Amino acid sequence: SFGLKPETMPVEVPAKRTLNTTRSNNIITILEGSNSTRKNDHYIVSAHYDSISQNPEKKAPGAVDNASGAAAVIEMARLMAINRPQSTVVFIFYTGEEQVQHNPSDLNPLGIPWQQALR
């Protein structure tokens, strides 16, 4: 965990072919910035870790898309925990990306003002 404390945020994910939903979790951790004047500047680094396949016995596209993105976020968290940036970095792993179109509040579960998150 590189000294970070991941937390889960439950979400309802609609099933693609039924009216049912499934419960899953986004995973979030925050690396607070080292500079007290820049702590309120936030950068969001994210990936999704869900995968979907029309033919899962023969094709699993998640290894190229999902796993590589998640691995990149984990490596960034590891390196930044060693060499802490001045600004705060929020690492988020999303679930349900394959099933739904997200709105901005889904992609910003902590409610960080976008003008701070997008600098």
Biopython code that builds the backbone (N, CA, C, O; Angstrom):
import numpy as np
from Bio.PDB.StructureBuilder import StructureBuilder

atoms = [
    (1, "SER", "N", (0.819, -1.217, 0.000)),
    (1, "SER", "CA", (0.000, 0.000, 0.000)),
    (1, "SER", "C", (0.849, 1.261, 0.000)),
    (1, "SER", "O", (0.306, 2.365, -0.065)),
    (2, "PHE", "N", (2.159, 1.123, 0.071)),
    (2, "PHE", "CA", (3.104, 2.252, -0.040)),
    (2, "PHE", "C", (2.848, 3.331, 1.006)),
    (2, "PHE", "O", (3.171, 4.497, 0.779)),
    (3, "GLY", "N", (2.270, 2.957, 2.154)),
    (3, "GLY", "CA", (1.945, 3.931, 3.185)),
    (3, "GLY", "C", (0.642, 4.658, 2.937)),
    (3, "GLY", "O", (0.267, 5.528, 3.723)),
    (4, "LEU", "N", (-0.058, 4.326, 1.864)),
    (4, "LEU", "CA", (-1.355, 4.936, 1.558)),
    (4, "LEU", "C", (-2.456, 4.078, 2.163)),
    (4, "LEU", "O", (-2.261, 2.884, 2.391)),
    (5, "LYS", "N", (-3.602, 4.675, 2.420)),
    (5, "LYS", "CA", (-4.711, 3.949, 3.016)),
    (5, "LYS", "C", (-5.898, 3.911, 2.053)),
    (5, "LYS", "O", (-6.740, 4.809, 2.068)),
    (6, "PRO", "N", (-5.966, 2.876, 1.219)),
    (6, "PRO", "CA", (-7.088, 2.790, 0.271)),
    (6, "PRO", "C", (-8.416, 2.594, 0.995)),
    (6, "PRO", "O", (-8.494, 1.915, 2.019)),
    (7, "GLU", "N", (-9.441, 3.197, 0.441)),
    (7, "GLU", "CA", (-10.801, 3.035, 0.943)),
    (7, "GLU", "C", (-11.687, 2.622, -0.214)),
    (7, "GLU", "O", (-11.384, 2.901, -1.374)),
    (8, "THR", "N", (-12.782, 1.958, 0.108)),
    (8, "THR", "CA", (-13.725, 1.572, -0.929)),
    (8, "THR", "C", (-14.950, 2.470, -0.881)),
    (8, "THR", "O", (-15.346, 2.945, 0.183)),
    (9, "MET", "N", (-15.536, 2.692, -2.029)),
    (9, "MET", "CA", (-16.768, 3.462, -2.146)),
    (9, "MET", "C", (-17.759, 2.599, -2.920)),
    (9, "MET", "O", (-17.589, 2.393, -4.121)),
    (10, "PRO", "N", (-18.806, 2.086, -2.235)),
    (10, "PRO", "CA", (-19.769, 1.219, -2.924)),
    (10, "PRO", "C", (-20.517, 1.960, -4.025)),
    (10, "PRO", "O", (-20.879, 3.126, -3.868)),
    (11, "VAL", "N", (-20.742, 1.274, -5.133)),
    (11, "VAL", "CA", (-21.519, 1.818, -6.244)),
    (11, "VAL", "C", (-22.453, 0.736, -6.768)),
    (11, "VAL", "O", (-22.173, -0.456, -6.640)),
    (12, "GLU", "N", (-23.555, 1.159, -7.355)),
    (12, "GLU", "CA", (-24.484, 0.251, -8.023)),
    (12, "GLU", "C", (-24.157, 0.268, -9.507)),
    (12, "GLU", "O", (-24.135, 1.331, -10.128)),
    (13, "VAL", "N", (-23.905, -0.890, -10.070)),
    (13, "VAL", "CA", (-23.553, -1.002, -11.482)),
    (13, "VAL", "C", (-24.692, -1.707, -12.208)),
    (13, "VAL", "O", (-25.001, -2.854, -11.884)),
    (14, "PRO", "N", (-25.324, -1.057, -13.180)),
    (14, "PRO", "CA", (-26.405, -1.721, -13.903)),
    (14, "PRO", "C", (-25.874, -2.856, -14.772)),
    (14, "PRO", "O", (-24.826, -2.735, -15.406)),
    (15, "ALA", "N", (-26.608, -3.946, -14.789)),
    (15, "ALA", "CA", (-26.265, -5.055, -15.684)),
    (15, "ALA", "C", (-26.648, -4.647, -17.098)),
    (15, "ALA", "O", (-27.655, -3.966, -17.295)),
    (16, "LYS", "N", (-25.867, -5.049, -18.072)),
    (16, "LYS", "CA", (-26.076, -4.583, -19.437)),
    (16, "LYS", "C", (-27.328, -5.154, -20.091)),
    (16, "LYS", "O", (-28.003, -4.450, -20.842)),
    (17, "ARG", "N", (-27.648, -6.402, -19.824)),
    (17, "ARG", "CA", (-28.759, -7.043, -20.539)),
    (17, "ARG", "C", (-29.975, -7.304, -19.669)),
    (17, "ARG", "O", (-30.942, -7.899, -20.144)),
    (18, "THR", "N", (-29.961, -6.881, -18.413)),
    (18, "THR", "CA", (-31.111, -7.097, -17.532)),
    (18, "THR", "C", (-31.434, -5.800, -16.818)),
    (18, "THR", "O", (-30.731, -4.802, -16.978)),
    (19, "LEU", "N", (-32.486, -5.814, -16.040)),
    (19, "LEU", "CA", (-32.845, -4.628, -15.262)),
    (19, "LEU", "C", (-32.182, -4.646, -13.890)),
    (19, "LEU", "O", (-32.376, -3.729, -13.093)),
    (20, "ASN", "N", (-31.410, -5.673, -13.615)),
    (20, "ASN", "CA", (-30.767, -5.812, -12.311)),
    (20, "ASN", "C", (-29.542, -4.911, -12.201)),
    (20, "ASN", "O", (-29.005, -4.426, -13.196)),
    (21, "THR", "N", (-29.126, -4.708, -10.968)),
    (21, "THR", "CA", (-27.868, -4.015, -10.719)),
    (21, "THR", "C", (-26.991, -4.914, -9.865)),
    (21, "THR", "O", (-27.464, -5.865, -9.243)),
    (22, "THR", "N", (-25.741, -4.601, -9.850)),
    (22, "THR", "CA", (-24.756, -5.326, -9.063)),
    (22, "THR", "C", (-24.042, -4.319, -8.183)),
    (22, "THR", "O", (-23.826, -3.179, -8.595)),
    (23, "ARG", "N", (-23.681, -4.716, -6.998)),
    (23, "ARG", "CA", (-22.888, -3.837, -6.122)),
    (23, "ARG", "C", (-21.413, -4.101, -6.373)),
    (23, "ARG", "O", (-20.986, -5.247, -6.506)),
    (24, "SER", "N", (-20.655, -3.042, -6.435)),
    (24, "SER", "CA", (-19.216, -3.146, -6.600)),
    (24, "SER", "C", (-18.590, -1.969, -5.867)),
    (24, "SER", "O", (-19.298, -1.198, -5.220)),
    (25, "ASN", "N", (-17.297, -1.822, -5.956)),
    (25, "ASN", "CA", (-16.617, -0.751, -5.229)),
    (25, "ASN", "C", (-15.610, -0.021, -6.098)),
    (25, "ASN", "O", (-14.826, -0.639, -6.818)),
    (26, "ASN", "N", (-15.641, 1.306, -6.021)),
    (26, "ASN", "CA", (-14.517, 2.097, -6.489)),
    (26, "ASN", "C", (-13.489, 2.062, -5.361)),
    (26, "ASN", "O", (-13.853, 1.951, -4.190)),
    (27, "ILE", "N", (-12.232, 2.155, -5.703)),
    (27, "ILE", "CA", (-11.167, 2.143, -4.695)),
    (27, "ILE", "C", (-10.432, 3.474, -4.803)),
    (27, "ILE", "O", (-10.009, 3.878, -5.886)),
    (28, "ILE", "N", (-10.286, 4.153, -3.656)),
    (28, "ILE", "CA", (-9.750, 5.510, -3.642)),
    (28, "ILE", "C", (-8.666, 5.619, -2.569)),
    (28, "ILE", "O", (-8.808, 5.080, -1.471)),
    (29, "THR", "N", (-7.601, 6.310, -2.894)),
    (29, "THR", "CA", (-6.614, 6.667, -1.887)),
    (29, "THR", "C", (-6.051, 8.050, -2.224)),
    (29, "THR", "O", (-6.005, 8.449, -3.387)),
    (30, "ILE", "N", (-5.633, 8.759, -1.204)),
    (30, "ILE", "CA", (-5.177, 10.141, -1.371)),
    (30, "ILE", "C", (-3.745, 10.275, -0.861)),
    (30, "ILE", "O", (-3.424, 9.849, 0.248)),
    (31, "LEU", "N", (-2.902, 10.867, -1.680)),
    (31, "LEU", "CA", (-1.539, 11.203, -1.289)),
    (31, "LEU", "C", (-1.506, 12.717, -1.095)),
    (31, "LEU", "O", (-1.536, 13.483, -2.058)),
    (32, "GLU", "N", (-1.444, 13.126, 0.152)),
    (32, "GLU", "CA", (-1.481, 14.555, 0.445)),
    (32, "GLU", "C", (-0.195, 15.225, -0.021)),
    (32, "GLU", "O", (0.897, 14.674, 0.120)),
    (33, "GLY", "N", (-0.345, 16.424, -0.578)),
    (33, "GLY", "CA", (0.804, 17.166, -1.087)),
    (33, "GLY", "C", (1.770, 17.571, 0.002)),
    (33, "GLY", "O", (1.381, 17.757, 1.155)),
    (34, "SER", "N", (3.033, 17.708, -0.367)),
    (34, "SER", "CA", (4.088, 18.047, 0.596)),
    (34, "SER", "C", (4.176, 19.539, 0.883)),
    (34, "SER", "O", (4.748, 19.938, 1.897)),
    (35, "ASN", "N", (3.618, 20.369, 0.004)),
    (35, "ASN", "CA", (3.711, 21.821, 0.142)),
    (35, "ASN", "C", (2.409, 22.354, 0.719)),
    (35, "ASN", "O", (1.356, 22.208, 0.099)),
    (36, "SER", "N", (2.462, 22.963, 1.883)),
    (36, "SER", "CA", (1.238, 23.417, 2.554)),
    (36, "SER", "C", (0.458, 24.444, 1.730)),
    (36, "SER", "O", (-0.760, 24.547, 1.880)),
    (37, "THR", "N", (1.124, 25.197, 0.873)),
    (37, "THR", "CA", (0.403, 26.172, 0.045)),
    (37, "THR", "C", (-0.201, 25.539, -1.200)),
    (37, "THR", "O", (-1.013, 26.175, -1.872)),
    (38, "ARG", "N", (0.175, 24.292, -1.531)),
    (38, "ARG", "CA", (-0.344, 23.628, -2.728)),
    (38, "ARG", "C", (-1.180, 22.387, -2.406)),
    (38, "ARG", "O", (-1.621, 21.692, -3.321)),
    (39, "LYS", "N", (-1.405, 22.101, -1.126)),
    (39, "LYS", "CA", (-2.170, 20.911, -0.736)),
    (39, "LYS", "C", (-3.574, 20.902, -1.324)),
    (39, "LYS", "O", (-4.122, 19.834, -1.597)),
    (40, "ASN", "N", (-4.156, 22.069, -1.520)),
    (40, "ASN", "CA", (-5.520, 22.137, -2.044)),
    (40, "ASN", "C", (-5.579, 22.049, -3.568)),
    (40, "ASN", "O", (-6.667, 22.057, -4.145)),
    (41, "ASP", "N", (-4.438, 21.966, -4.214)),
    (41, "ASP", "CA", (-4.405, 21.661, -5.649)),
    (41, "ASP", "C", (-4.464, 20.145, -5.758)),
    (41, "ASP", "O", (-3.627, 19.444, -5.190)),
    (42, "HIS", "N", (-5.452, 19.639, -6.489)),
    (42, "HIS", "CA", (-5.647, 18.188, -6.589)),
    (42, "HIS", "C", (-5.447, 17.717, -8.025)),
    (42, "HIS", "O", (-5.879, 18.362, -8.980)),
    (43, "TYR", "N", (-4.793, 16.595, -8.145)),
    (43, "TYR", "CA", (-4.668, 15.902, -9.424)),
    (43, "TYR", "C", (-5.297, 14.528, -9.244)),
    (43, "TYR", "O", (-5.028, 13.843, -8.258)),
    (44, "ILE", "N", (-6.123, 14.131, -10.184)),
    (44, "ILE", "CA", (-6.776, 12.827, -10.121)),
    (44, "ILE", "C", (-6.115, 11.912, -11.141)),
    (44, "ILE", "O", (-6.023, 12.245, -12.322)),
    (45, "VAL", "N", (-5.657, 10.757, -10.674)),
    (45, "VAL", "CA", (-5.069, 9.731, -11.526)),
    (45, "VAL", "C", (-5.980, 8.520, -11.402)),
    (45, "VAL", "O", (-6.216, 8.032, -10.297)),
    (46, "SER", "N", (-6.496, 8.029, -12.529)),
    (46, "SER", "CA", (-7.489, 6.967, -12.409)),
    (46, "SER", "C", (-7.392, 5.944, -13.528)),
    (46, "SER", "O", (-6.786, 6.180, -14.573)),
    (47, "ALA", "N", (-8.004, 4.815, -13.272)),
    (47, "ALA", "CA", (-8.151, 3.746, -14.256)),
    (47, "ALA", "C", (-9.388, 2.961, -13.864)),
    (47, "ALA", "O", (-9.880, 3.090, -12.743)),
    (48, "HIS", "N", (-9.889, 2.154, -14.776)),
    (48, "HIS", "CA", (-10.997, 1.276, -14.397)),
    (48, "HIS", "C", (-10.503, -0.155, -14.399)),
    (48, "HIS", "O", (-9.625, -0.522, -15.180)),
    (49, "TYR", "N", (-11.075, -0.961, -13.516)),
    (49, "TYR", "CA", (-10.579, -2.327, -13.375)),
    (49, "TYR", "C", (-11.611, -3.387, -13.735)),
    (49, "TYR", "O", (-11.372, -4.576, -13.527)),
    (50, "ASP", "N", (-12.738, -2.979, -14.265)),
    (50, "ASP", "CA", (-13.732, -3.958, -14.689)),
    (50, "ASP", "C", (-13.462, -4.355, -16.135)),
    (50, "ASP", "O", (-12.761, -3.649, -16.859)),
    (51, "SER", "N", (-14.012, -5.465, -16.541)),
    (51, "SER", "CA", (-13.856, -5.908, -17.920)),
    (51, "SER", "C", (-15.134, -6.611, -18.346)),
    (51, "SER", "O", (-15.875, -7.131, -17.512)),
    (52, "ILE", "N", (-15.382, -6.624, -19.617)),
    (52, "ILE", "CA", (-16.567, -7.292, -20.149)),
    (52, "ILE", "C", (-16.183, -7.936, -21.475)),
    (52, "ILE", "O", (-15.374, -7.396, -22.230)),
    (53, "SER", "N", (-16.766, -9.083, -21.745)),
    (53, "SER", "CA", (-16.490, -9.774, -22.998)),
    (53, "SER", "C", (-17.757, -10.474, -23.454)),
    (53, "SER", "O", (-18.463, -11.079, -22.647)),
    (54, "GLN", "N", (-18.043, -10.394, -24.732)),
    (54, "GLN", "CA", (-19.182, -11.110, -25.296)),
    (54, "GLN", "C", (-18.900, -12.613, -25.349)),
    (54, "GLN", "O", (-19.828, -13.420, -25.417)),
    (55, "ASN", "N", (-17.626, -12.985, -25.319)),
    (55, "ASN", "CA", (-17.233, -14.385, -25.409)),
    (55, "ASN", "C", (-16.058, -14.620, -24.446)),
    (55, "ASN", "O", (-14.922, -14.784, -24.891)),
    (56, "PRO", "N", (-16.322, -14.638, -23.124)),
    (56, "PRO", "CA", (-15.229, -14.668, -22.154)),
    (56, "PRO", "C", (-14.361, -15.923, -22.193)),
    (56, "PRO", "O", (-13.226, -15.894, -21.716)),
    (57, "GLU", "N", (-14.867, -17.023, -22.749)),
    (57, "GLU", "CA", (-14.046, -18.232, -22.841)),
    (57, "GLU", "C", (-12.937, -18.094, -23.881)),
    (57, "GLU", "O", (-11.925, -18.791, -23.805)),
    (58, "LYS", "N", (-13.122, -17.201, -24.849)),
    (58, "LYS", "CA", (-12.159, -17.073, -25.936)),
    (58, "LYS", "C", (-11.492, -15.696, -26.023)),
    (58, "LYS", "O", (-10.427, -15.552, -26.621)),
    (59, "LYS", "N", (-12.120, -14.704, -25.429)),
    (59, "LYS", "CA", (-11.599, -13.348, -25.572)),
    (59, "LYS", "C", (-11.736, -12.606, -24.248)),
    (59, "LYS", "O", (-12.824, -12.539, -23.677)),
    (60, "ALA", "N", (-10.630, -12.052, -23.764)),
    (60, "ALA", "CA", (-10.636, -11.292, -22.514)),
    (60, "ALA", "C", (-9.886, -9.986, -22.726)),
    (60, "ALA", "O", (-8.691, -9.907, -22.443)),
    (61, "PRO", "N", (-10.572, -8.960, -23.220)),
    (61, "PRO", "CA", (-9.890, -7.710, -23.580)),
    (61, "PRO", "C", (-9.386, -6.896, -22.384)),
    (61, "PRO", "O", (-8.623, -5.947, -22.563)),
    (62, "GLY", "N", (-9.800, -7.256, -21.183)),
    (62, "GLY", "CA", (-9.416, -6.464, -20.021)),
    (62, "GLY", "C", (-7.929, -6.424, -19.735)),
    (62, "GLY", "O", (-7.461, -5.490, -19.084)),
    (63, "ALA", "N", (-7.175, -7.399, -20.195)),
    (63, "ALA", "CA", (-5.737, -7.411, -19.925)),
    (63, "ALA", "C", (-5.027, -6.241, -20.589)),
    (63, "ALA", "O", (-4.106, -5.667, -20.009)),
    (64, "VAL", "N", (-5.440, -5.886, -21.785)),
    (64, "VAL", "CA", (-4.790, -4.789, -22.505)),
    (64, "VAL", "C", (-5.299, -3.445, -21.994)),
    (64, "VAL", "O", (-4.510, -2.531, -21.754)),
    (65, "ASP", "N", (-6.591, -3.325, -21.831)),
    (65, "ASP", "CA", (-7.199, -2.047, -21.465)),
    (65, "ASP", "C", (-7.145, -1.827, -19.951)),
    (65, "ASP", "O", (-6.490, -0.899, -19.477)),
    (66, "ASN", "N", (-7.815, -2.660, -19.221)),
    (66, "ASN", "CA", (-8.019, -2.438, -17.796)),
    (66, "ASN", "C", (-6.773, -2.711, -16.955)),
    (66, "ASN", "O", (-6.373, -1.876, -16.143)),
    (67, "ALA", "N", (-6.167, -3.865, -17.149)),
    (67, "ALA", "CA", (-5.017, -4.238, -16.320)),
    (67, "ALA", "C", (-3.835, -3.303, -16.545)),
    (67, "ALA", "O", (-3.152, -2.934, -15.590)),
    (68, "SER", "N", (-3.586, -2.917, -17.784)),
    (68, "SER", "CA", (-2.449, -2.026, -18.043)),
    (68, "SER", "C", (-2.691, -0.645, -17.431)),
    (68, "SER", "O", (-1.762, -0.035, -16.901)),
    (69, "GLY", "N", (-3.915, -0.153, -17.498)),
    (69, "GLY", "CA", (-4.224, 1.138, -16.880)),
    (69, "GLY", "C", (-4.113, 1.086, -15.367)),
    (69, "GLY", "O", (-3.552, 1.992, -14.750)),
    (70, "ALA", "N", (-4.647, 0.026, -14.767)),
    (70, "ALA", "CA", (-4.564, -0.129, -13.314)),
    (70, "ALA", "C", (-3.106, -0.266, -12.870)),
    (70, "ALA", "O", (-2.713, 0.308, -11.854)),
    (71, "ALA", "N", (-2.303, -1.023, -13.625)),
    (71, "ALA", "CA", (-0.885, -1.179, -13.291)),
    (71, "ALA", "C", (-0.160, 0.168, -13.344)),
    (71, "ALA", "O", (0.692, 0.446, -12.500)),
    (72, "ALA", "N", (-0.490, 0.994, -14.321)),
    (72, "ALA", "CA", (0.136, 2.314, -14.434)),
    (72, "ALA", "C", (-0.218, 3.196, -13.230)),
    (72, "ALA", "O", (0.638, 3.918, -12.720)),
    (73, "VAL", "N", (-1.468, 3.139, -12.778)),
    (73, "VAL", "CA", (-1.872, 3.937, -11.611)),
    (73, "VAL", "C", (-1.152, 3.445, -10.360)),
    (73, "VAL", "O", (-0.692, 4.253, -9.554)),
    (74, "ILE", "N", (-1.049, 2.126, -10.192)),
    (74, "ILE", "CA", (-0.343, 1.573, -9.029)),
    (74, "ILE", "C", (1.122, 1.999, -9.041)),
    (74, "ILE", "O", (1.669, 2.372, -8.003)),
    (75, "GLU", "N", (1.752, 1.946, -10.195)),
    (75, "GLU", "CA", (3.162, 2.349, -10.276)),
    (75, "GLU", "C", (3.325, 3.844, -10.003)),
    (75, "GLU", "O", (4.284, 4.246, -9.346)),
    (76, "MET", "N", (2.414, 4.661, -10.492)),
    (76, "MET", "CA", (2.486, 6.102, -10.197)),
    (76, "MET", "C", (2.334, 6.344, -8.699)),
    (76, "MET", "O", (3.045, 7.174, -8.132)),
    (77, "ALA", "N", (1.416, 5.627, -8.052)),
    (77, "ALA", "CA", (1.225, 5.779, -6.597)),
    (77, "ALA", "C", (2.496, 5.361, -5.855)),
    (77, "ALA", "O", (2.911, 6.026, -4.905)),
    (78, "ARG", "N", (3.105, 4.270, -6.286)),
    (78, "ARG", "CA", (4.340, 3.796, -5.641)),
    (78, "ARG", "C", (5.452, 4.838, -5.751)),
    (78, "ARG", "O", (6.109, 5.163, -4.762)),
    (79, "LEU", "N", (5.655, 5.356, -6.955)),
    (79, "LEU", "CA", (6.724, 6.336, -7.163)),
    (79, "LEU", "C", (6.443, 7.653, -6.450)),
    (79, "LEU", "O", (7.350, 8.257, -5.878)),
    (80, "MET", "N", (5.206, 8.094, -6.483)),
    (80, "MET", "CA", (4.867, 9.366, -5.836)),
    (80, "MET", "C", (4.900, 9.254, -4.313)),
    (80, "MET", "O", (5.157, 10.250, -3.636)),
    (81, "ALA", "N", (4.647, 8.072, -3.758)),
    (81, "ALA", "CA", (4.752, 7.893, -2.310)),
    (81, "ALA", "C", (6.206, 8.032, -1.856)),
    (81, "ALA", "O", (6.478, 8.483, -0.743)),
    (82, "ILE", "N", (7.136, 7.640, -2.727)),
    (82, "ILE", "CA", (8.573, 7.768, -2.428)),
    (82, "ILE", "C", (9.019, 9.214, -2.618)),
    (82, "ILE", "O", (9.779, 9.741, -1.806)),
    (83, "ASN", "N", (8.557, 9.848, -3.669)),
    (83, "ASN", "CA", (8.944, 11.208, -4.057)),
    (83, "ASN", "C", (7.694, 12.077, -4.046)),
    (83, "ASN", "O", (7.166, 12.420, -5.104)),
    (84, "ARG", "N", (7.222, 12.430, -2.872)),
    (84, "ARG", "CA", (5.929, 13.085, -2.695)),
    (84, "ARG", "C", (5.843, 14.408, -3.460)),
    (84, "ARG", "O", (6.700, 15.277, -3.298)),
    (85, "PRO", "N", (4.801, 14.561, -4.299)),
    (85, "PRO", "CA", (4.629, 15.819, -5.036)),
    (85, "PRO", "C", (4.135, 16.936, -4.111)),
    (85, "PRO", "O", (3.641, 16.678, -3.014)),
    (86, "GLN", "N", (4.276, 18.168, -4.572)),
    (86, "GLN", "CA", (3.818, 19.300, -3.780)),
    (86, "GLN", "C", (2.299, 19.340, -3.669)),
    (86, "GLN", "O", (1.764, 19.706, -2.622)),
    (87, "SER", "N", (1.608, 18.971, -4.725)),
    (87, "SER", "CA", (0.138, 18.994, -4.737)),
    (87, "SER", "C", (-0.408, 17.634, -4.302)),
    (87, "SER", "O", (0.313, 16.636, -4.308)),
    (88, "THR", "N", (-1.673, 17.605, -3.929)),
    (88, "THR", "CA", (-2.348, 16.374, -3.524)),
    (88, "THR", "C", (-2.737, 15.571, -4.754)),
    (88, "THR", "O", (-3.215, 16.124, -5.744)),
    (89, "VAL", "N", (-2.529, 14.265, -4.685)),
    (89, "VAL", "CA", (-2.893, 13.369, -5.778)),
    (89, "VAL", "C", (-3.921, 12.375, -5.259)),
    (89, "VAL", "O", (-3.717, 11.730, -4.230)),
    (90, "VAL", "N", (-5.031, 12.260, -5.987)),
    (90, "VAL", "CA", (-6.095, 11.313, -5.653)),
    (90, "VAL", "C", (-6.025, 10.177, -6.669)),
    (90, "VAL", "O", (-6.144, 10.406, -7.873)),
    (91, "PHE", "N", (-5.833, 8.963, -6.186)),
    (91, "PHE", "CA", (-5.788, 7.784, -7.046)),
    (91, "PHE", "C", (-7.126, 7.074, -6.940)),
    (91, "PHE", "O", (-7.574, 6.744, -5.842)),
    (92, "ILE", "N", (-7.768, 6.839, -8.084)),
    (92, "ILE", "CA", (-9.092, 6.214, -8.080)),
    (92, "ILE", "C", (-9.110, 5.068, -9.087)),
    (92, "ILE", "O", (-8.695, 5.218, -10.236)),
    (93, "PHE", "N", (-9.600, 3.922, -8.626)),
    (93, "PHE", "CA", (-9.863, 2.776, -9.495)),
    (93, "PHE", "C", (-11.373, 2.647, -9.601)),
    (93, "PHE", "O", (-12.051, 2.399, -8.604)),
    (94, "TYR", "N", (-11.900, 2.815, -10.804)),
    (94, "TYR", "CA", (-13.334, 2.775, -11.033)),
    (94, "TYR", "C", (-13.794, 1.383, -11.433)),
    (94, "TYR", "O", (-13.073, 0.640, -12.099)),
    (95, "THR", "N", (-14.993, 1.049, -11.018)),
    (95, "THR", "CA", (-15.669, -0.143, -11.485)),
    (95, "THR", "C", (-16.858, 0.294, -12.333)),
    (95, "THR", "O", (-17.273, 1.451, -12.269)),
    (96, "GLY", "N", (-17.401, -0.609, -13.115)),
    (96, "GLY", "CA", (-18.610, -0.298, -13.881)),
    (96, "GLY", "C", (-18.397, 0.566, -15.102)),
    (96, "GLY", "O", (-19.374, 0.986, -15.721)),
    (97, "GLU", "N", (-17.173, 0.847, -15.471)),
    (97, "GLU", "CA", (-16.927, 1.722, -16.624)),
    (97, "GLU", "C", (-17.451, 1.086, -17.904)),
    (97, "GLU", "O", (-17.943, 1.784, -18.790)),
    (98, "GLU", "N", (-17.348, -0.223, -18.002)),
    (98, "GLU", "CA", (-17.802, -0.906, -19.219)),
    (98, "GLU", "C", (-19.327, -0.901, -19.347)),
    (98, "GLU", "O", (-19.858, -0.981, -20.455)),
    (99, "GLN", "N", (-20.028, -0.808, -18.222)),
    (99, "GLN", "CA", (-21.481, -0.939, -18.238)),
    (99, "GLN", "C", (-22.228, 0.373, -18.390)),
    (99, "GLN", "O", (-23.329, 0.390, -18.942)),
    (100, "VAL", "N", (-21.668, 1.459, -17.921)),
    (100, "VAL", "CA", (-22.434, 2.710, -17.888)),
    (100, "VAL", "C", (-21.608, 3.882, -18.396)),
    (100, "VAL", "O", (-20.377, 3.845, -18.416)),
    (101, "GLN", "N", (-22.317, 4.911, -18.801)),
    (101, "GLN", "CA", (-21.673, 6.187, -19.092)),
    (101, "GLN", "C", (-21.701, 6.993, -17.797)),
    (101, "GLN", "O", (-22.769, 7.207, -17.224)),
    (102, "HIS", "N", (-20.562, 7.431, -17.345)),
    (102, "HIS", "CA", (-20.477, 8.154, -16.084)),
    (102, "HIS", "C", (-20.765, 9.635, -16.289)),
    (102, "HIS", "O", (-20.490, 10.198, -17.349)),
    (103, "ASN", "N", (-21.323, 10.251, -15.259)),
    (103, "ASN", "CA", (-21.419, 11.698, -15.265)),
    (103, "ASN", "C", (-20.286, 12.235, -14.395)),
    (103, "ASN", "O", (-19.672, 11.464, -13.659)),
    (104, "PRO", "N", (-19.994, 13.520, -14.456)),
    (104, "PRO", "CA", (-18.837, 14.052, -13.732)),
    (104, "PRO", "C", (-18.838, 13.772, -12.236)),
    (104, "PRO", "O", (-17.768, 13.608, -11.650)),
    (105, "SER", "N", (-20.010, 13.712, -11.597)),
    (105, "SER", "CA", (-20.012, 13.443, -10.156)),
    (105, "SER", "C", (-19.574, 12.012, -9.869)),
    (105, "SER", "O", (-19.002, 11.753, -8.810)),
    (106, "ASP", "N", (-19.829, 11.067, -10.792)),
    (106, "ASP", "CA", (-19.342, 9.700, -10.614)),
    (106, "ASP", "C", (-17.820, 9.661, -10.688)),
    (106, "ASP", "O", (-17.183, 8.893, -9.967)),
    (107, "LEU", "N", (-17.239, 10.477, -11.547)),
    (107, "LEU", "CA", (-15.802, 10.470, -11.755)),
    (107, "LEU", "C", (-15.050, 11.286, -10.725)),
    (107, "LEU", "O", (-13.820, 11.269, -10.697)),
    (108, "ASN", "N", (-15.766, 11.993, -9.888)),
    (108, "ASN", "CA", (-15.167, 12.821, -8.855)),
    (108, "ASN", "C", (-15.881, 12.527, -7.536)),
    (108, "ASN", "O", (-16.570, 13.396, -7.002)),
    (109, "PRO", "N", (-15.721, 11.302, -7.002)),
    (109, "PRO", "CA", (-16.502, 10.895, -5.847)),
    (109, "PRO", "C", (-16.221, 11.673, -4.573)),
    (109, "PRO", "O", (-17.026, 11.621, -3.642)),
    (110, "LEU", "N", (-15.111, 12.388, -4.499)),
    (110, "LEU", "CA", (-14.803, 13.158, -3.299)),
    (110, "LEU", "C", (-15.338, 14.574, -3.368)),
    (110, "LEU", "O", (-15.239, 15.322, -2.395)),
    (111, "GLY", "N", (-15.911, 14.958, -4.519)),
    (111, "GLY", "CA", (-16.469, 16.300, -4.663)),
    (111, "GLY", "C", (-15.425, 17.392, -4.719)),
    (111, "GLY", "O", (-15.700, 18.521, -4.312)),
    (112, "ILE", "N", (-14.239, 17.094, -5.208)),
    (112, "ILE", "CA", (-13.186, 18.106, -5.337)),
    (112, "ILE", "C", (-13.631, 19.108, -6.391)),
    (112, "ILE", "O", (-14.023, 18.703, -7.485)),
    (113, "PRO", "N", (-13.583, 20.407, -6.097)),
    (113, "PRO", "CA", (-13.962, 21.386, -7.128)),
    (113, "PRO", "C", (-13.155, 21.167, -8.401)),
    (113, "PRO", "O", (-11.930, 21.063, -8.353)),
    (114, "TRP", "N", (-13.849, 21.096, -9.548)),
    (114, "TRP", "CA", (-13.179, 20.765, -10.811)),
    (114, "TRP", "C", (-12.077, 21.750, -11.152)),
    (114, "TRP", "O", (-11.074, 21.346, -11.740)),
    (115, "GLN", "N", (-12.215, 23.019, -10.811)),
    (115, "GLN", "CA", (-11.159, 23.956, -11.143)),
    (115, "GLN", "C", (-9.872, 23.605, -10.386)),
    (115, "GLN", "O", (-8.780, 23.920, -10.859)),
    (116, "GLN", "N", (-9.984, 22.953, -9.214)),
    (116, "GLN", "CA", (-8.784, 22.495, -8.513)),
    (116, "GLN", "C", (-8.302, 21.170, -9.076)),
    (116, "GLN", "O", (-7.097, 20.942, -9.179)),
    (117, "ALA", "N", (-9.231, 20.291, -9.441)),
    (117, "ALA", "CA", (-8.862, 18.947, -9.903)),
    (117, "ALA", "C", (-8.251, 18.969, -11.294)),
    (117, "ALA", "O", (-7.483, 18.071, -11.638)),
    (118, "LEU", "N", (-8.571, 19.970, -12.099)),
    (118, "LEU", "CA", (-8.129, 19.979, -13.491)),
    (118, "LEU", "C", (-6.969, 20.907, -13.795)),
    (118, "LEU", "O", (-6.629, 21.102, -14.962)),
    (119, "ARG", "N", (-6.363, 21.476, -12.786)),
    (119, "ARG", "CA", (-5.237, 22.379, -13.036)),
    (119, "ARG", "C", (-4.078, 21.657, -13.639)),
    (119, "ARG", "O", (-3.045, 22.268, -13.914)),
]
sb = StructureBuilder()
sb.init_structure("model")
sb.init_model(0)
sb.init_chain("A")
sb.init_seg("    ")
for serial, (resi, resn, name, xyz) in enumerate(atoms, 1):
    if name == "N":
        sb.init_residue(resn, " ", resi, " ")
    sb.init_atom(name, np.array(xyz, "f"), 0.0, 1.0, " ", f" {name:<3s}", serial, name[0])
structure = sb.get_structure()
